[in-house]
Amino acid sequence: MNLTQPKTGSSTLTTALTLAQLLEHLERSPARVNPGQYRLVAERLARALADVTPGAPLQALLDASPAAAEVYENINYQHAGLCRSPLDAALSAEVRARDAIEHARRVAPAQG
């Protein structure tokens, strides 16, 4: 993955970028990662992301770092739900579930 330095003067965004890179490194490490270290990096990233002003630089960071995107989604869940989850996949799963339930309702009385 290639996370580059954002073109902004925000030290908070730079901190978030650095922590995102570190979290990505920990996630992809073939070696066993200390859970406390992982938690510390994730918590610090969450605090940094909470302080970053929404906009294109933040969006670029989240697009480049799946781990940071998950942290961001988790800290904003109470306001926006799964705001970064693919809507098409969620909608498709819901439609398939509804169709399966309807099919089961039609088949069950015929068998009973």
Backbone as XML, in Angstrom:
<?xml version="1.0"?>
<chain id="A" units="angstrom">
  <residue number="1" name="MET">
    <atom name="N" x="0.851" y="-1.168" z="0.000"/>
    <atom name="CA" x="0.000" y="0.000" z="0.000"/>
    <atom name="C" x="0.890" y="1.221" z="0.000"/>
  </residue>
  <residue number="2" name="ASN">
    <atom name="N" x="0.427" y="2.245" z="-0.670"/>
    <atom name="CA" x="1.219" y="3.461" z="-0.787"/>
    <atom name="C" x="0.434" y="4.624" z="-0.211"/>
  </residue>
  <residue number="3" name="LEU">
    <atom name="N" x="0.719" y="4.969" z="1.027"/>
    <atom name="CA" x="0.109" y="6.134" z="1.655"/>
    <atom name="C" x="1.118" y="7.262" z="1.558"/>
  </residue>
  <residue number="4" name="THR">
    <atom name="N" x="0.754" y="8.319" z="0.885"/>
    <atom name="CA" x="1.672" y="9.446" z="0.741"/>
    <atom name="C" x="1.259" y="10.571" z="1.661"/>
  </residue>
  <residue number="5" name="GLN">
    <atom name="N" x="2.180" y="11.446" z="1.915"/>
    <atom name="CA" x="1.924" y="12.588" z="2.783"/>
    <atom name="C" x="0.854" y="13.479" z="2.170"/>
  </residue>
  <residue number="6" name="PRO">
    <atom name="N" x="-0.203" y="13.800" z="2.916"/>
    <atom name="CA" x="-1.236" y="14.676" z="2.369"/>
    <atom name="C" x="-0.705" y="16.086" z="2.161"/>
  </residue>
  <residue number="7" name="LYS">
    <atom name="N" x="-1.262" y="16.779" z="1.206"/>
    <atom name="CA" x="-0.856" y="18.155" z="0.914"/>
    <atom name="C" x="-1.707" y="19.092" z="1.770"/>
  </residue>
  <residue number="8" name="THR">
    <atom name="N" x="-1.378" y="19.164" z="3.043"/>
    <atom name="CA" x="-2.091" y="20.025" z="3.967"/>
    <atom name="C" x="-1.149" y="20.395" z="5.105"/>
  </residue>
  <residue number="9" name="GLY">
    <atom name="N" x="-1.428" y="21.484" z="5.763"/>
    <atom name="CA" x="-0.591" y="21.910" z="6.870"/>
    <atom name="C" x="-1.048" y="21.338" z="8.190"/>
  </residue>
  <residue number="10" name="SER">
    <atom name="N" x="-2.044" y="20.507" z="8.192"/>
    <atom name="CA" x="-2.623" y="20.003" z="9.424"/>
    <atom name="C" x="-1.731" y="18.963" z="10.090"/>
  </residue>
  <residue number="11" name="SER">
    <atom name="N" x="-1.244" y="19.298" z="11.273"/>
    <atom name="CA" x="-0.422" y="18.326" z="12.001"/>
    <atom name="C" x="-1.279" y="17.159" z="12.480"/>
  </residue>
  <residue number="12" name="THR">
    <atom name="N" x="-2.566" y="17.411" z="12.734"/>
    <atom name="CA" x="-3.462" y="16.339" z="13.149"/>
    <atom name="C" x="-3.629" y="15.319" z="12.036"/>
  </residue>
  <residue number="13" name="LEU">
    <atom name="N" x="-3.780" y="15.792" z="10.807"/>
    <atom name="CA" x="-3.910" y="14.881" z="9.672"/>
    <atom name="C" x="-2.610" y="14.111" z="9.460"/>
  </residue>
  <residue number="14" name="THR">
    <atom name="N" x="-1.484" y="14.775" z="9.628"/>
    <atom name="CA" x="-0.188" y="14.106" z="9.493"/>
    <atom name="C" x="-0.036" y="13.026" z="10.558"/>
  </residue>
  <residue number="15" name="THR">
    <atom name="N" x="-0.455" y="13.338" z="11.776"/>
    <atom name="CA" x="-0.417" y="12.346" z="12.852"/>
    <atom name="C" x="-1.316" y="11.165" z="12.518"/>
  </residue>
  <residue number="16" name="ALA">
    <atom name="N" x="-2.528" y="11.454" z="12.041"/>
    <atom name="CA" x="-3.460" y="10.384" z="11.673"/>
    <atom name="C" x="-2.879" y="9.516" z="10.563"/>
  </residue>
  <residue number="17" name="LEU">
    <atom name="N" x="-2.237" y="10.142" z="9.592"/>
    <atom name="CA" x="-1.622" y="9.399" z="8.494"/>
    <atom name="C" x="-0.519" y="8.476" z="9.011"/>
  </residue>
  <residue number="18" name="THR">
    <atom name="N" x="0.321" y="8.991" z="9.878"/>
    <atom name="CA" x="1.410" y="8.185" z="10.437"/>
    <atom name="C" x="0.859" y="7.000" z="11.225"/>
  </residue>
  <residue number="19" name="LEU">
    <atom name="N" x="-0.151" y="7.252" z="12.037"/>
    <atom name="CA" x="-0.760" y="6.173" z="12.818"/>
    <atom name="C" x="-1.473" y="5.168" z="11.917"/>
  </residue>
  <residue number="20" name="ALA">
    <atom name="N" x="-2.098" y="5.647" z="10.842"/>
    <atom name="CA" x="-2.752" y="4.744" z="9.885"/>
    <atom name="C" x="-1.723" y="3.830" z="9.232"/>
  </residue>
  <residue number="21" name="GLN">
    <atom name="N" x="-0.583" y="4.396" z="8.867"/>
    <atom name="CA" x="0.481" y="3.587" z="8.269"/>
    <atom name="C" x="0.982" y="2.535" z="9.257"/>
  </residue>
  <residue number="22" name="LEU">
    <atom name="N" x="1.132" y="2.931" z="10.504"/>
    <atom name="CA" x="1.590" y="1.996" z="11.527"/>
    <atom name="C" x="0.562" y="0.886" z="11.751"/>
  </residue>
  <residue number="23" name="LEU">
    <atom name="N" x="-0.713" y="1.242" z="11.815"/>
    <atom name="CA" x="-1.754" y="0.236" z="12.011"/>
    <atom name="C" x="-1.812" y="-0.725" z="10.819"/>
  </residue>
  <residue number="24" name="GLU">
    <atom name="N" x="-1.673" y="-0.204" z="9.608"/>
    <atom name="CA" x="-1.630" y="-1.071" z="8.421"/>
    <atom name="C" x="-0.449" y="-2.034" z="8.519"/>
  </residue>
  <residue number="25" name="HIS">
    <atom name="N" x="0.692" y="-1.524" z="8.959"/>
    <atom name="CA" x="1.883" y="-2.366" z="9.112"/>
    <atom name="C" x="1.619" y="-3.480" z="10.131"/>
  </residue>
  <residue number="26" name="LEU">
    <atom name="N" x="0.999" y="-3.134" z="11.254"/>
    <atom name="CA" x="0.692" y="-4.139" z="12.272"/>
    <atom name="C" x="-0.301" y="-5.170" z="11.741"/>
  </residue>
  <residue number="27" name="GLU">
    <atom name="N" x="-1.300" y="-4.721" z="10.995"/>
    <atom name="CA" x="-2.309" y="-5.641" z="10.455"/>
    <atom name="C" x="-1.707" y="-6.627" z="9.471"/>
  </residue>
  <residue number="28" name="ARG">
    <atom name="N" x="-0.713" y="-6.191" z="8.727"/>
    <atom name="CA" x="-0.132" y="-7.039" z="7.681"/>
    <atom name="C" x="1.141" y="-7.766" z="8.118"/>
  </residue>
  <residue number="29" name="SER">
    <atom name="N" x="1.519" y="-7.581" z="9.354"/>
    <atom name="CA" x="2.754" y="-8.174" z="9.849"/>
    <atom name="C" x="2.633" y="-9.697" z="9.906"/>
  </residue>
  <residue number="30" name="PRO">
    <atom name="N" x="3.621" y="-10.401" z="9.343"/>
    <atom name="CA" x="3.595" y="-11.858" z="9.443"/>
    <atom name="C" x="3.946" y="-12.338" z="10.858"/>
  </residue>
  <residue number="31" name="ALA">
    <atom name="N" x="4.584" y="-11.470" z="11.623"/>
    <atom name="CA" x="4.949" y="-11.810" z="13.000"/>
    <atom name="C" x="3.771" y="-11.528" z="13.931"/>
  </residue>
  <residue number="32" name="ARG">
    <atom name="N" x="3.778" y="-12.209" z="15.061"/>
    <atom name="CA" x="2.737" y="-11.987" z="16.064"/>
    <atom name="C" x="2.877" y="-10.569" z="16.611"/>
  </residue>
  <residue number="33" name="VAL">
    <atom name="N" x="1.772" y="-9.865" z="16.670"/>
    <atom name="CA" x="1.768" y="-8.480" z="17.149"/>
    <atom name="C" x="1.246" y="-8.463" z="18.580"/>
  </residue>
  <residue number="34" name="ASN">
    <atom name="N" x="1.896" y="-7.681" z="19.422"/>
    <atom name="CA" x="1.460" y="-7.539" z="20.800"/>
    <atom name="C" x="0.090" y="-6.877" z="20.822"/>
  </residue>
  <residue number="35" name="PRO">
    <atom name="N" x="-0.918" y="-7.512" z="21.447"/>
    <atom name="CA" x="-2.264" y="-6.933" z="21.469"/>
    <atom name="C" x="-2.317" y="-5.548" z="22.112"/>
  </residue>
  <residue number="36" name="GLY">
    <atom name="N" x="-1.523" y="-5.335" z="23.138"/>
    <atom name="CA" x="-1.492" y="-4.026" z="23.788"/>
    <atom name="C" x="-0.965" y="-2.947" z="22.861"/>
  </residue>
  <residue number="37" name="GLN">
    <atom name="N" x="0.057" y="-3.300" z="22.088"/>
    <atom name="CA" x="0.611" y="-2.349" z="21.126"/>
    <atom name="C" x="-0.431" y="-2.027" z="20.054"/>
  </residue>
  <residue number="38" name="TYR">
    <atom name="N" x="-1.100" y="-3.060" z="19.559"/>
    <atom name="CA" x="-2.122" y="-2.859" z="18.533"/>
    <atom name="C" x="-3.235" y="-1.949" z="19.065"/>
  </residue>
  <residue number="39" name="ARG">
    <atom name="N" x="-3.703" y="-2.245" z="20.281"/>
    <atom name="CA" x="-4.777" y="-1.455" z="20.889"/>
    <atom name="C" x="-4.355" y="-0.004" z="21.066"/>
  </residue>
  <residue number="40" name="LEU">
    <atom name="N" x="-3.119" y="0.207" z="21.514"/>
    <atom name="CA" x="-2.613" y="1.562" z="21.720"/>
    <atom name="C" x="-2.598" y="2.348" z="20.411"/>
  </residue>
  <residue number="41" name="VAL">
    <atom name="N" x="-2.104" y="1.736" z="19.342"/>
    <atom name="CA" x="-2.061" y="2.413" z="18.043"/>
    <atom name="C" x="-3.480" y="2.698" z="17.557"/>
  </residue>
  <residue number="42" name="ALA">
    <atom name="N" x="-4.380" y="1.722" z="17.687"/>
    <atom name="CA" x="-5.762" y="1.914" z="17.236"/>
    <atom name="C" x="-6.456" y="3.025" z="18.030"/>
  </residue>
  <residue number="43" name="GLU">
    <atom name="N" x="-6.233" y="3.065" z="19.337"/>
    <atom name="CA" x="-6.842" y="4.112" z="20.165"/>
    <atom name="C" x="-6.298" y="5.495" z="19.810"/>
  </residue>
  <residue number="44" name="ARG">
    <atom name="N" x="-4.995" y="5.578" z="19.609"/>
    <atom name="CA" x="-4.399" y="6.870" z="19.230"/>
    <atom name="C" x="-4.891" y="7.309" z="17.852"/>
  </residue>
  <residue number="45" name="LEU">
    <atom name="N" x="-5.024" y="6.356" z="16.943"/>
    <atom name="CA" x="-5.556" y="6.681" z="15.620"/>
    <atom name="C" x="-6.998" y="7.169" z="15.736"/>
  </residue>
  <residue number="46" name="ALA">
    <atom name="N" x="-7.793" y="6.531" z="16.568"/>
    <atom name="CA" x="-9.185" y="6.956" z="16.754"/>
    <atom name="C" x="-9.244" y="8.397" z="17.259"/>
  </residue>
  <residue number="47" name="ARG">
    <atom name="N" x="-8.389" y="8.724" z="18.227"/>
    <atom name="CA" x="-8.369" y="10.102" z="18.743"/>
    <atom name="C" x="-7.933" y="11.084" z="17.664"/>
  </residue>
  <residue number="48" name="ALA">
    <atom name="N" x="-6.931" y="10.711" z="16.886"/>
    <atom name="CA" x="-6.453" y="11.603" z="15.819"/>
    <atom name="C" x="-7.526" y="11.791" z="14.753"/>
  </residue>
  <residue number="49" name="LEU">
    <atom name="N" x="-8.186" y="10.702" z="14.359"/>
    <atom name="CA" x="-9.231" y="10.805" z="13.336"/>
    <atom name="C" x="-10.409" y="11.648" z="13.816"/>
  </residue>
  <residue number="50" name="ALA">
    <atom name="N" x="-10.709" y="11.576" z="15.106"/>
    <atom name="CA" x="-11.814" y="12.367" z="15.655"/>
    <atom name="C" x="-11.523" y="13.862" z="15.570"/>
  </residue>
  <residue number="51" name="ASP">
    <atom name="N" x="-10.240" y="14.224" z="15.538"/>
    <atom name="CA" x="-9.854" y="15.635" z="15.485"/>
    <atom name="C" x="-9.632" y="16.167" z="14.074"/>
  </residue>
  <residue number="52" name="VAL">
    <atom name="N" x="-9.624" y="15.278" z="13.083"/>
    <atom name="CA" x="-9.377" y="15.700" z="11.702"/>
    <atom name="C" x="-10.659" y="16.278" z="11.113"/>
  </residue>
  <residue number="53" name="THR">
    <atom name="N" x="-10.526" y="17.416" z="10.447"/>
    <atom name="CA" x="-11.667" y="18.037" z="9.776"/>
    <atom name="C" x="-12.042" y="17.208" z="8.557"/>
  </residue>
  <residue number="54" name="PRO">
    <atom name="N" x="-13.325" y="16.836" z="8.438"/>
    <atom name="CA" x="-13.743" y="16.072" z="7.260"/>
    <atom name="C" x="-13.451" y="16.845" z="5.975"/>
  </residue>
  <residue number="55" name="GLY">
    <atom name="N" x="-13.096" y="16.114" z="4.941"/>
    <atom name="CA" x="-12.793" y="16.728" z="3.654"/>
    <atom name="C" x="-11.997" y="15.776" z="2.789"/>
  </residue>
  <residue number="56" name="ALA">
    <atom name="N" x="-11.522" y="16.280" z="1.672"/>
    <atom name="CA" x="-10.808" y="15.454" z="0.700"/>
    <atom name="C" x="-9.545" y="14.801" z="1.272"/>
  </residue>
  <residue number="57" name="PRO">
    <atom name="N" x="-8.718" y="15.512" z="2.056"/>
    <atom name="CA" x="-7.526" y="14.846" z="2.597"/>
    <atom name="C" x="-7.873" y="13.666" z="3.513"/>
  </residue>
  <residue number="58" name="LEU">
    <atom name="N" x="-8.880" y="13.831" z="4.357"/>
    <atom name="CA" x="-9.303" y="12.727" z="5.222"/>
    <atom name="C" x="-9.841" y="11.580" z="4.376"/>
  </residue>
  <residue number="59" name="GLN">
    <atom name="N" x="-10.642" y="11.900" z="3.383"/>
    <atom name="CA" x="-11.200" y="10.877" z="2.497"/>
    <atom name="C" x="-10.083" y="10.090" z="1.817"/>
  </residue>
  <residue number="60" name="ALA">
    <atom name="N" x="-9.038" y="10.778" z="1.367"/>
    <atom name="CA" x="-7.906" y="10.113" z="0.718"/>
    <atom name="C" x="-7.203" y="9.169" z="1.691"/>
  </residue>
  <residue number="61" name="LEU">
    <atom name="N" x="-7.035" y="9.610" z="2.923"/>
    <atom name="CA" x="-6.413" y="8.760" z="3.935"/>
    <atom name="C" x="-7.252" y="7.504" z="4.154"/>
  </residue>
  <residue number="62" name="LEU">
    <atom name="N" x="-8.558" y="7.665" z="4.304"/>
    <atom name="CA" x="-9.440" y="6.524" z="4.555"/>
    <atom name="C" x="-9.510" y="5.587" z="3.359"/>
  </residue>
  <residue number="63" name="ASP">
    <atom name="N" x="-9.466" y="6.142" z="2.154"/>
    <atom name="CA" x="-9.473" y="5.309" z="0.950"/>
    <atom name="C" x="-8.196" y="4.484" z="0.838"/>
  </residue>
  <residue number="64" name="ALA">
    <atom name="N" x="-7.083" y="5.043" z="1.301"/>
    <atom name="CA" x="-5.789" y="4.369" z="1.189"/>
    <atom name="C" x="-5.527" y="3.383" z="2.319"/>
  </residue>
  <residue number="65" name="SER">
    <atom name="N" x="-6.243" y="3.530" z="3.422"/>
    <atom name="CA" x="-5.976" y="2.694" z="4.593"/>
    <atom name="C" x="-7.249" y="2.010" z="5.081"/>
  </residue>
  <residue number="66" name="PRO">
    <atom name="N" x="-7.452" y="0.748" z="4.706"/>
    <atom name="CA" x="-8.640" y="0.033" z="5.186"/>
    <atom name="C" x="-8.719" y="-0.028" z="6.713"/>
  </residue>
  <residue number="67" name="ALA">
    <atom name="N" x="-7.585" y="-0.169" z="7.378"/>
    <atom name="CA" x="-7.598" y="-0.225" z="8.842"/>
    <atom name="C" x="-8.075" y="1.098" z="9.431"/>
  </residue>
  <residue number="68" name="ALA">
    <atom name="N" x="-7.585" y="2.213" z="8.897"/>
    <atom name="CA" x="-8.026" y="3.525" z="9.375"/>
    <atom name="C" x="-9.500" y="3.741" z="9.055"/>
  </residue>
  <residue number="69" name="ALA">
    <atom name="N" x="-9.942" y="3.264" z="7.898"/>
    <atom name="CA" x="-11.353" y="3.405" z="7.523"/>
    <atom name="C" x="-12.249" y="2.660" z="8.509"/>
  </residue>
  <residue number="70" name="GLU">
    <atom name="N" x="-11.818" y="1.473" z="8.950"/>
    <atom name="CA" x="-12.602" y="0.726" z="9.940"/>
    <atom name="C" x="-12.656" y="1.463" z="11.269"/>
  </residue>
  <residue number="71" name="VAL">
    <atom name="N" x="-11.528" y="2.000" z="11.695"/>
    <atom name="CA" x="-11.495" y="2.759" z="12.949"/>
    <atom name="C" x="-12.415" y="3.970" z="12.835"/>
  </residue>
  <residue number="72" name="TYR">
    <atom name="N" x="-12.330" y="4.684" z="11.717"/>
    <atom name="CA" x="-13.162" y="5.870" z="11.501"/>
    <atom name="C" x="-14.644" y="5.502" z="11.525"/>
  </residue>
  <residue number="73" name="GLU">
    <atom name="N" x="-14.985" y="4.416" z="10.861"/>
    <atom name="CA" x="-16.376" y="3.974" z="10.838"/>
    <atom name="C" x="-16.848" y="3.622" z="12.245"/>
  </residue>
  <residue number="74" name="ASN">
    <atom name="N" x="-16.004" y="2.966" z="13.015"/>
    <atom name="CA" x="-16.379" y="2.595" z="14.375"/>
    <atom name="C" x="-16.595" y="3.811" z="15.267"/>
  </residue>
  <residue number="75" name="ILE">
    <atom name="N" x="-15.741" y="4.834" z="15.147"/>
    <atom name="CA" x="-15.909" y="5.996" z="16.027"/>
    <atom name="C" x="-17.082" y="6.868" z="15.588"/>
  </residue>
  <residue number="76" name="ASN">
    <atom name="N" x="-17.539" y="6.714" z="14.354"/>
    <atom name="CA" x="-18.676" y="7.497" z="13.868"/>
    <atom name="C" x="-19.953" y="6.679" z="13.730"/>
  </residue>
  <residue number="77" name="TYR">
    <atom name="N" x="-19.949" y="5.447" z="14.197"/>
    <atom name="CA" x="-21.090" y="4.551" z="14.028"/>
    <atom name="C" x="-22.365" y="5.122" z="14.638"/>
  </residue>
  <residue number="78" name="GLN">
    <atom name="N" x="-22.256" y="5.724" z="15.810"/>
    <atom name="CA" x="-23.448" y="6.243" z="16.487"/>
    <atom name="C" x="-24.149" y="7.338" z="15.686"/>
  </residue>
  <residue number="79" name="HIS">
    <atom name="N" x="-23.419" y="8.018" z="14.811"/>
    <atom name="CA" x="-24.001" y="9.097" z="14.021"/>
    <atom name="C" x="-24.372" y="8.674" z="12.611"/>
  </residue>
  <residue number="80" name="ALA">
    <atom name="N" x="-23.576" y="7.782" z="12.027"/>
    <atom name="CA" x="-23.751" y="7.483" z="10.603"/>
    <atom name="C" x="-23.864" y="6.000" z="10.290"/>
  </residue>
  <residue number="81" name="GLY">
    <atom name="N" x="-23.886" y="5.148" z="11.289"/>
    <atom name="CA" x="-23.934" y="3.717" z="11.010"/>
    <atom name="C" x="-22.668" y="3.279" z="10.301"/>
  </residue>
  <residue number="82" name="LEU">
    <atom name="N" x="-22.814" y="2.300" z="9.453"/>
    <atom name="CA" x="-21.662" y="1.807" z="8.697"/>
    <atom name="C" x="-21.474" y="2.691" z="7.484"/>
  </residue>
  <residue number="83" name="CYS">
    <atom name="N" x="-21.010" y="3.904" z="7.731"/>
    <atom name="CA" x="-20.961" y="4.948" z="6.711"/>
    <atom name="C" x="-19.989" y="4.669" z="5.579"/>
  </residue>
  <residue number="84" name="ARG">
    <atom name="N" x="-19.030" y="3.788" z="5.768"/>
    <atom name="CA" x="-18.064" y="3.508" z="4.709"/>
    <atom name="C" x="-18.253" y="2.119" z="4.115"/>
  </residue>
  <residue number="85" name="SER">
    <atom name="N" x="-19.248" y="1.381" z="4.580"/>
    <atom name="CA" x="-19.508" y="0.059" z="4.025"/>
    <atom name="C" x="-20.200" y="0.193" z="2.684"/>
  </residue>
  <residue number="86" name="PRO">
    <atom name="N" x="-19.874" y="-0.693" z="1.753"/>
    <atom name="CA" x="-20.502" y="-0.620" z="0.435"/>
    <atom name="C" x="-22.017" y="-0.800" z="0.532"/>
  </residue>
  <residue number="87" name="LEU">
    <atom name="N" x="-22.749" y="0.201" z="0.114"/>
    <atom name="CA" x="-24.199" y="0.176" z="0.198"/>
    <atom name="C" x="-24.793" y="-0.891" z="-0.707"/>
  </residue>
  <residue number="88" name="ASP">
    <atom name="N" x="-24.237" y="-1.076" z="-1.902"/>
    <atom name="CA" x="-24.773" y="-2.068" z="-2.829"/>
    <atom name="C" x="-24.744" y="-3.467" z="-2.230"/>
  </residue>
  <residue number="89" name="ALA">
    <atom name="N" x="-23.648" y="-3.821" z="-1.582"/>
    <atom name="CA" x="-23.531" y="-5.152" z="-0.984"/>
    <atom name="C" x="-24.537" y="-5.324" z="0.148"/>
  </residue>
  <residue number="90" name="ALA">
    <atom name="N" x="-24.693" y="-4.304" z="0.975"/>
    <atom name="CA" x="-25.642" y="-4.381" z="2.082"/>
    <atom name="C" x="-27.071" y="-4.479" z="1.570"/>
  </residue>
  <residue number="91" name="LEU">
    <atom name="N" x="-27.406" y="-3.681" z="0.573"/>
    <atom name="CA" x="-28.747" y="-3.711" z="0.006"/>
    <atom name="C" x="-29.024" y="-5.053" z="-0.652"/>
  </residue>
  <residue number="92" name="SER">
    <atom name="N" x="-28.064" y="-5.569" z="-1.386"/>
    <atom name="CA" x="-28.220" y="-6.860" z="-2.053"/>
    <atom name="C" x="-28.448" y="-7.972" z="-1.035"/>
  </residue>
  <residue number="93" name="ALA">
    <atom name="N" x="-27.705" y="-7.956" z="0.056"/>
    <atom name="CA" x="-27.874" y="-8.967" z="1.102"/>
    <atom name="C" x="-29.255" y="-8.871" z="1.730"/>
  </residue>
  <residue number="94" name="GLU">
    <atom name="N" x="-29.727" y="-7.652" z="1.944"/>
    <atom name="CA" x="-31.055" y="-7.471" z="2.528"/>
    <atom name="C" x="-32.143" y="-7.984" z="1.590"/>
  </residue>
  <residue number="95" name="VAL">
    <atom name="N" x="-32.027" y="-7.701" z="0.310"/>
    <atom name="CA" x="-33.017" y="-8.167" z="-0.672"/>
    <atom name="C" x="-33.011" y="-9.689" z="-0.739"/>
  </residue>
  <residue number="96" name="ARG">
    <atom name="N" x="-31.825" y="-10.300" z="-0.759"/>
    <atom name="CA" x="-31.743" y="-11.768" z="-0.800"/>
    <atom name="C" x="-32.361" y="-12.379" z="0.449"/>
  </residue>
  <residue number="97" name="ALA">
    <atom name="N" x="-32.124" y="-11.782" z="1.605"/>
    <atom name="CA" x="-32.701" y="-12.296" z="2.849"/>
    <atom name="C" x="-34.216" y="-12.193" z="2.824"/>
  </residue>
  <residue number="98" name="ARG">
    <atom name="N" x="-34.725" y="-11.067" z="2.358"/>
    <atom name="CA" x="-36.179" y="-10.895" z="2.276"/>
    <atom name="C" x="-36.792" y="-11.912" z="1.318"/>
  </residue>
  <residue number="99" name="ASP">
    <atom name="N" x="-36.147" y="-12.131" z="0.174"/>
    <atom name="CA" x="-36.637" y="-13.115" z="-0.796"/>
    <atom name="C" x="-36.626" y="-14.524" z="-0.212"/>
  </residue>
  <residue number="100" name="ALA">
    <atom name="N" x="-35.585" y="-14.861" z="0.531"/>
    <atom name="CA" x="-35.493" y="-16.186" z="1.145"/>
    <atom name="C" x="-36.587" y="-16.381" z="2.187"/>
  </residue>
  <residue number="101" name="ILE">
    <atom name="N" x="-36.867" y="-15.347" z="2.956"/>
    <atom name="CA" x="-37.935" y="-15.428" z="3.960"/>
    <atom name="C" x="-39.283" y="-15.612" z="3.280"/>
  </residue>
  <residue number="102" name="GLU">
    <atom name="N" x="-39.540" y="-14.858" z="2.241"/>
    <atom name="CA" x="-40.805" y="-14.993" z="1.504"/>
    <atom name="C" x="-40.935" y="-16.382" z="0.887"/>
  </residue>
  <residue number="103" name="HIS">
    <atom name="N" x="-39.860" y="-16.892" z="0.330"/>
    <atom name="CA" x="-39.875" y="-18.233" z="-0.261"/>
    <atom name="C" x="-40.183" y="-19.274" z="0.816"/>
  </residue>
  <residue number="104" name="ALA">
    <atom name="N" x="-39.557" y="-19.142" z="1.984"/>
    <atom name="CA" x="-39.793" y="-20.082" z="3.081"/>
    <atom name="C" x="-41.237" y="-20.021" z="3.555"/>
  </residue>
  <residue number="105" name="ARG">
    <atom name="N" x="-41.813" y="-18.841" z="3.575"/>
    <atom name="CA" x="-43.217" y="-18.707" z="3.990"/>
    <atom name="C" x="-44.155" y="-19.394" z="3.008"/>
  </residue>
  <residue number="106" name="ARG">
    <atom name="N" x="-43.838" y="-19.299" z="1.720"/>
    <atom name="CA" x="-44.698" y="-19.933" z="0.707"/>
    <atom name="C" x="-44.558" y="-21.452" z="0.736"/>
  </residue>
  <residue number="107" name="VAL">
    <atom name="N" x="-43.353" y="-21.943" z="0.956"/>
    <atom name="CA" x="-43.099" y="-23.385" z="0.931"/>
    <atom name="C" x="-43.590" y="-24.055" z="2.211"/>
  </residue>
  <residue number="108" name="ALA">
    <atom name="N" x="-43.438" y="-23.422" z="3.350"/>
    <atom name="CA" x="-43.792" y="-24.019" z="4.640"/>
    <atom name="C" x="-45.260" y="-24.432" z="4.721"/>
  </residue>
  <residue number="109" name="PRO">
    <atom name="N" x="-46.236" y="-23.596" z="4.361"/>
    <atom name="CA" x="-47.636" y="-24.029" z="4.444"/>
    <atom name="C" x="-47.940" y="-25.206" z="3.512"/>
  </residue>
  <residue number="110" name="ALA">
    <atom name="N" x="-47.286" y="-25.262" z="2.377"/>
    <atom name="CA" x="-47.528" y="-26.349" z="1.427"/>
    <atom name="C" x="-47.015" y="-27.674" z="1.983"/>
  </residue>
  <residue number="111" name="GLN">
    <atom name="N" x="-45.993" y="-27.632" z="2.806"/>
    <atom name="CA" x="-45.428" y="-28.857" z="3.366"/>
    <atom name="C" x="-46.134" y="-29.262" z="4.654"/>
  </residue>
  <residue number="112" name="GLY">
    <atom name="N" x="-46.810" y="-28.358" z="5.283"/>
    <atom name="CA" x="-47.411" y="-28.606" z="6.594"/>
    <atom name="C" x="-48.750" y="-29.142" z="6.496"/>
  </residue>
</chain>
